[in-house]
Amino acid sequence: MTSPTASSTPLARAADLALEASIVGSYTAVGFRARNALGHWPPPVGTDLRGRTFLVTGASRGIGHETASMLLAAGAAIRSVSQSAERADEATRRLRARHPDGDVDFTVADLTVADGVPIDLGPPPYLGDA
């Protein structure tokens, strides 16, 4: 799948095709940053996501981290899950360095095993006080 502006220049088109041919170019922040440098996917100017909360999977690194960063730039709150407290802390630190006023929260849980999930996560924020 190519980006919306992949046909803008021959260089951008060639770079997009090369990135899509690799896992690194397609599924990591490397591809996102390379495309951004060529003018692909500019930040959503004028998008105001204040008051909205997004659950971003994989926000501790890669394209999930870049997605979280772009949503924070637009004013959204971010929630994510990480298997590792260290990765969650590092991702939170990097996101807050880029977006000091950003609302970022990671829950540490191993979703691959039933006993790795915290029992009492409290009510989801959209339910209010339950």
C-alpha positions in Angstrom: 0.0 0.0 0.0 1.4 3.4 -0.9 1.0 6.6 0.9 -1.6 9.2 -0.3 1.1 11.5 -1.8 3.4 8.8 -3.2 3.0 10.0 -6.8 4.0 13.6 -6.0 7.6 13.2 -7.4 9.5 10.4 -9.1 11.9 10.3 -6.1 9.1 10.0 -3.6 7.4 7.3 -5.7 10.6 5.3 -6.0 11.3 5.7 -2.2 7.8 4.6 -1.4 8.1 1.5 -3.5 11.5 0.6 -1.9 10.2 1.2 1.6 7.1 -1.0 0.9 9.3 -3.8 -0.2 10.9 -4.2 3.2 9.5 -4.9 6.6 11.6 -2.1 8.2 10.2 0.4 5.7 6.6 -0.7 6.0 6.2 -1.5 9.7 8.6 0.7 11.7 9.2 4.4 12.4 12.0 4.2 9.9 9.6 4.2 6.9 7.4 6.8 8.4 10.3 9.2 9.0 11.8 8.5 5.5 8.4 9.3 3.9 8.0 12.4 6.1 11.4 13.6 4.9 10.2 13.3 1.3 7.1 15.3 2.0 4.8 12.3 2.7 2.1 12.5 5.4 2.7 16.0 6.8 1.4 16.6 10.3 -2.4 17.1 10.3 -2.4 20.9 10.3 -5.5 22.2 12.1 -6.6 18.9 13.5 -7.8 19.4 17.1 -8.1 16.2 19.0 -8.3 17.8 22.5 -10.7 15.9 24.7 -10.3 12.7 22.8 -8.5 9.6 24.1 -6.9 7.0 21.8 -5.7 3.5 22.6 -2.5 3.0 20.6 -1.2 -0.5 20.3 2.6 -0.8 20.1 3.2 2.8 21.3 6.4 1.9 23.0 8.3 1.8 19.7 8.1 1.8 16.0 5.1 3.1 14.0 2.9 2.8 17.1 5.2 5.3 18.9 5.1 7.7 15.9 1.3 7.4 15.8 1.1 8.2 19.5 3.4 11.2 18.9 1.3 12.6 16.1 -1.9 12.2 18.1 -0.3 13.9 21.1 0.7 16.8 18.7 -2.9 17.2 17.8 -3.9 17.4 21.5 -5.2 13.8 22.0 -4.7 11.7 25.2 -2.9 8.4 24.6 -3.3 5.1 26.4 -1.2 2.0 25.7 -0.1 -1.3 27.1 3.4 -2.6 27.4 4.8 -5.9 28.6 7.8 -4.2 30.1 7.8 -1.4 32.7 11.2 -0.3 31.3 9.9 0.0 27.7 6.8 1.8 29.0 8.9 4.3 31.0 11.3 4.9 28.1 8.4 5.5 25.7 6.7 7.8 28.1 9.9 9.7 28.6 10.4 10.1 24.8 6.8 11.1 24.2 6.8 13.7 27.0 10.2 15.1 25.7 8.5 15.8 22.4 5.1 16.8 23.9 5.7 18.1 27.4 2.0 18.8 28.0 0.9 15.5 26.5 -1.4 13.1 28.4 0.3 9.7 28.1 -0.4 6.7 30.2 0.9 3.1 29.8 -0.4 0.1 31.6 2.1 -2.7 32.2 0.5 -6.0 31.4 1.5 -9.2 29.6 -1.6 -9.8 27.4 -0.2 -13.1 26.2 -1.0 -14.8 29.5 -4.2 -14.6 31.5 -2.5 -14.0 34.8 -0.4 -11.1 33.3 -3.4 -8.8 33.1 -4.1 -6.5 36.1 -7.5 -7.4 37.6 -8.7 -4.0 38.6 -8.0 -1.4 36.0 -10.8 0.8 37.3 -13.7 2.1 35.1 -12.8 3.4 31.6 -12.6 7.2 31.6 -15.6 7.6 29.4 -17.8 6.0 32.0 -17.0 8.6 34.6 -17.2 7.6 38.3 -18.7 4.1 38.5 
